[in-house]
Amino acid sequence: MFKVVITDYVSPPVEPEETVFAGLAKVECLLARSVGELEGRVEDADAIIVFHEVSLTTGIIDRLEKCRVIVRGGVGYDAVDFRRAGERGIPVCNVPDYGVDEVADQAIGMMIACNRGFLRVERGLKQSLEPWDCRAVEPVPRLAGATLGIVGLGRIGQATAQRAKAMRMRVIAHDPYLRPGIEKVFGVEMVSFDELLETSDAVSLHVPLTDETRHMIDADALGRMKPGAILVNTARGAVVDTAALAAALRGGKIAGAGVDVLPSEPARADEPLVQLWRDADESNVNLILTPHTAFYSVEGLLEMRTKAAEEIVRSLRGGKLINCVNAQWLPEEMRERVLVGTPPTV
């Protein structure tokens, strides 16, 4: 029987995985919160599922003795050294097609909450109960007719665009890797990154974390945004320079932010956005933080775990993989054997 290790986040019972494996593999849940907690516990695994609380570094990957596949239980795979895994002949896969509706709902929900001042006003009124009228929230600009700028028009970006269009918002997007013509299906205007920042009333981020996107929202980018604009990040924490964002919010450079992801998770007390969020003297700042929950619904989590397990079964049975993300680093003779269709680029 094969051994499959789930590094973090998921605790027993593991009914979704065991149902898919059907006796092919046994599952061990490590509930690790750091790389150090993986040492001595993953080396003999035949397959690994990793969520978002730990990383699979070069050091860990180099110690894997017989691992056939690593599956990231989610979309982003920056927590795995996928290049080194490929060099060692270990495919890395993700689950790119779960939770699309959930993340898009969260992005739109955060935008609405920041626009309407839901949490800022709720916090401010608890003690005084004054003023109990529209003065507590003003000014609130109308969202219908406002411009939403979407950075990254993949599955989730497209779903977010559809929701915004239903709200009668103007939607613009920036995505240099989008296949030409896709934007026409959704009625979205493609613009440069600078134009998006300068003209959007709300900016929603839907990009993976790469060398190109790390800190793409920095002090300069925030300075290009409208003073009344809202930033929403449900993508990856390090896409935003959180110190710069905290400073922009504190100084009133932008009107608000909804953030579901931080550069380091679980959240640390010294994280600039956490410090601002917890500061009683800054209760009027229009900042919403959620603990990396945008992906979650009961159905979405079950879909993610099931699809991750199914990819592992394909690998353990010598089948072809559907969502391999590090194909270009795998040995050439291995690619044809394990890959279905055209490998995703990274």
N, C-alpha and C positions, 0 to 999 in steps of 0.2 A: 504494500500500500504506500502511495506517495504521501509526502508530508508538505502541507501548505501552511505557511505562517502568515497570519494577519498581524502586522506590526503594531498597530495603534487603533484607537477610537472604538473599535468594535469589541464587545465583550460577549462571553457565552450567555445564552445558547446561540449557536450559529446555524439556525435552521435553514436560512436561504442557501448558504453555501453547501451544507450537508445534503440538502435536497438535490442540488445540481450535481454534486460529486457522486452521489448514489453509490458510496462504498469505494470509489476510485481513490480517494485521498482522505487522510485525517487532517483536522484543522487545529492549529494552536493559536490562541489569541495572546499576544504579549502585553498589550495595553501599555506600551512604552511611551514615554514622554520626552526622551532624549536619545541621541545616537548611542551614547554609552550604554543604555539599557538594552541595546540590540546585540552587543558583543557576547559571543558564546551561545547565542540563541537562534541565529538564522543561518549559520554556516552550512548546515546539512539540509536546508530546505530544498525541495524540488521546485517550489514556486512560492512567490511572495506577493501579498497584497499590501499596499501601503496607502494610508489615507493622508491626513494633513498635519499630524502632530509631530512627526519625525521625518528625517531625511535619510535617504540611502546614498551615502557618500562614497567616494572612491575607495576609501579604506574598507568600508563594509563590503562593497561589491568585489573587491579583490580577494576577500576571504570566502566568498561563496564557492562551495565545492562542487555542487551538481545542479545548480539552479537552472531551470529550463525557461522560465519566463518571470518577469516582474510586471505586475499590473497595478497601475495607480487607480484607486477607487475614486474616480472623479475625472475632470477634464484636464486641468493643468498638471504638468509632470515635471515642473522645475525642481521639485524636491528630490528627484532621482538623477544621479549622474548617468544619464542615458547614453552619453558618448562612450564612457568607459565600459558600461554594460555591453554596448554593441561591440566594442573591441574584444571583449571576452566571449562574444557569441551568445549573449543573453538578450533576447528581444524584450523591449519595454513597451507595454501597451497602456492605453487609457480607455475611459468610457466617455466618449465625447457627446453621446446622444441621449443622456438622461438629464432630468432636472432643467430642461430648457425653459419650460413654462414657469417653474418655481423662481428661477433667477430673474427672469424678465418681470414677473409679478413684483418681486422685491425691489428691483430697480425703479419701476414705475411707482410703487408704493412709497419708497423713500423720497422720490421726487415730489410727490403730492404732499407727503407729510412735512417736508421742508418748506414747500411753497405755502402751505396753509398754516405753518407754524404750530402743528399739533403738540409736539412734545415741549417745545420752548415755552409755549403759553401755559401748558398744563403744569410745568414745573414752577412757573412764575406766579401762578394764581393760588397755589395750595395754601399759602400762609395768609395772604392779604384778602383774597377773594375780590380784589379790585385791580383794574376796572372790569366789570362783568358785562362787557359789550365789545364791539368790533375794534375799539381802541387797543384792546389787548393784543391784536394780531396785525394791525395795520403797519405798513402797507402790504397788501396781498395782490400781486399782479395776476391777471387772468391767464390760465394755462392754455385755453383754447386760443389759437392764433399765435402762441409763443413758439419759439424755436428750440427743439431738442437736438443737440449734437451728439451723435453716437460714434465713439471711437472703437472700431472693430465691428464689422458687419457680418459676423459669422452667424451660427445658429441662434445664439442668445441675442446678439445685436439685432438680428432680423425680427425675432419675436418681440423685442422691446419696441422696435419701430412700428410693428403692426398695432401694438397697444396704444402707442402715442398717436398714430394716425386716427385710430378710433376716437381719440379724445380731441380730434380736430387740431392737433398741433402740426406745425411745419417741422419736418424731419430732415436733417442733413447728416452726412456721415463722412468719416475719413477712414479709409482702409486701402493701403497701397497694394495689398495682396488679393483683393477681391477680383474674381473673374468678371470681365466686362459684361455688362447687361443684367447682372443679378439685381442691381439697385433699381432697375426699371420695374421689376416685378413688384417691389414694395413701395414704389412711388417716392424714392429717396433721392435727394440730390447729393452727389459726391463733391466734396470740397477739400481744399488743403487743410492741414492741421491748424495752421495759424488762423485761417478764415473761420474754421469751426470754433476755435476758442474765442475769437473776437466777436462773433455774431450770435452765439448760442445763449439762450436764457437758462438752459440746463445742459450739463455735459454728463453723459453716462459712459463709463469705461467697460469695454468688453473685449480685452486683448489678453493674450497669454503673457507670462513674464519671460522676457528674453533680454539679451544685451541691448537690443534696440528699444525696448519698452520700459526698461528699468528707469524709474524716476522721470518718465516722460512728462508727468505733471510735477514740475518743480516750481521754484519761486518765479522764474521767468514766465512759465506757462500760466500760472495763477495770476500773474500781473497782466496778462493779455485778456483775461476773462472780464466780462462786465461786472461792475460792482454789485449788481442785483442778481448775479448768476448763482446757480446751485451746482455742486459737483456730487456725483454719485459713483461710488466704486464698489462693484460686486465682483471684480475680476481677481486681481492679485494685489496684496498689500504693497509690495515694493514698486508697483507701477507709479505710486504716488510718493513724493518726498513728504512724509507725514509731519516733519518739523516745519517745513515751509507751509503746509496746509494749516497747521495749528496757528502759525503766525498770521496767516491771511485771514483766518476766521476771527482771531482775537483782535486784529486791527481793522475789521470790517471791510477787507479788500474784496471779499465775495460774500454773498448773502447767506449761504448755508452749505452743509455737506451731509450726505448719508453714506456711511462707510461700513461695509460688512467684513472687510478683510484688512489685516494689519501685516506689516513686514515680518513680525515675529509672533507666533501663536503657540500656546495660549498667550493672551495679552500680558504685558509686563507693566508694572506700576510706573516705570520711567519712560514709557512710550509717550511722545508728545501729545498725541490725540487723546490718550487715556487721561493724562494729567489735566488737559483742558476740559474734558468731559466731566471729570470729578471735582473740578474747582468750583466751590460754592459761589465764589465771587464772579464767576463767568456764566451763571445760570441762564443769562439772556442770549448766550451764543447759540446759534441755530445749528447744532451738531447732533446727529443721531449715530450711535454706534450699535451694531449688533454682532454677536460672537460667531461669525462665519456660519450663518444659518440660512443664507439665501438659497442654497441648493436643496434645502431640506423640505420634504413632505413625507408622510408615511409611505405613500406610493412611490415617490421618487427615490427614497433610500432603498426600498426593496428592489426597484429596477436597477439601480446602480450596483448593488451587491450581487444580484442575479447575473447581470451581464459581465461583471468582473470574473465571477466564478465560471461562467460559460467560456470565456476566453482562456482561462487556465485549463479547462477540460480539453479544449482544442489542442493546446500545446502538449499536455501530458499524453494525449492519444496520437500525437504525431500529425495532427491536422494543420490546416492553414489558419493563420491569424488574421483577424479582421482589422484591428486598430493598432497596429505596430507603429510607433512614432520614431524609432531610431534605426530604421532600415538602412540608411546610408552608411551607418557605422558597423553593420553586421558583415561578416565574411560573405563575399559574393556568392559562393556556392550555397550558402544558407538561405539567401533571400528567396530564390525560386521555390525552395522547399517549404517555407513557412508563411509566405505572404500571399494574401488575396488581393488581386488588382494592383492599382498603383499605390505605393506606400505614401502616407502623408509626409509632407515636408515639415521641417522644424526650424 
